[in-house]
Amino acid sequence: MPNLTIFIQAKKMPPEANLAELTERCTALCTDVLRAALDNVHFIYVAAHQGRGHPAYAEIKYRLEPFRTPSVMDAFMARLDEAIKRHTGLTARIRCFGYPAPAIYARN
């Protein structure tokens, strides 16, 4: 963890080069701001057929840690918002969901 999923309207999906740049920027945000181990960072981009709302939706799931304070998460979301706008040209609705370590069951 963290796991970042970005849903983008299929017809507005940016080119692979833009997604690669966004991946690099988001990786830096997760390792620098959230202090995540690189091997624990995962991203997925989903082409969506949207019914309503913003043209992009970003959802991040992360392990709660004492150093991931509300101010840290706010800074992370602000920088994530900037990165998504820069590399996709879209404004995303962003939602973060923190989970306590004992509530996470994982494999691979």
Secondary structure as the mmCIF struct_conf table of DSSP 4:
data_model
#
loop_
_struct_conf.conf_type_id
_struct_conf.id
_struct_conf.beg_label_comp_id
_struct_conf.beg_label_asym_id
_struct_conf.beg_label_seq_id
_struct_conf.end_label_comp_id
_struct_conf.end_label_asym_id
_struct_conf.end_label_seq_id
STRN STRN1 ASN A 3 GLN A 9
HELX_RH_3T_P HELX_RH_3T_P1 ALA A 10 LYS A 12
HELX_LH_PP_P HELX_LH_PP_P1 MET A 13 PRO A 15
HELX_RH_AL_P HELX_RH_AL_P1 GLU A 16 ALA A 28
HELX_RH_PI_P HELX_RH_PI_P1 LEU A 29 VAL A 33
BEND BEND1 LEU A 34 LEU A 34
HELX_RH_3T_P HELX_RH_3T_P2 LEU A 38 ASN A 40
STRN STRN2 HIS A 42 ALA A 48
BEND BEND2 GLY A 51 GLY A 53
BEND BEND3 PRO A 55 PRO A 55
STRN STRN3 ALA A 56 ARG A 63
TURN_TY1_P TURN_TY1_P1 PRO A 66 PHE A 67
HELX_RH_AL_P HELX_RH_AL_P2 PRO A 70 THR A 88
BEND BEND4 GLY A 89 GLY A 89
STRN STRN4 ALA A 92 TYR A 99
HELX_RH_3T_P HELX_RH_3T_P3 ALA A 101 ALA A 103
#
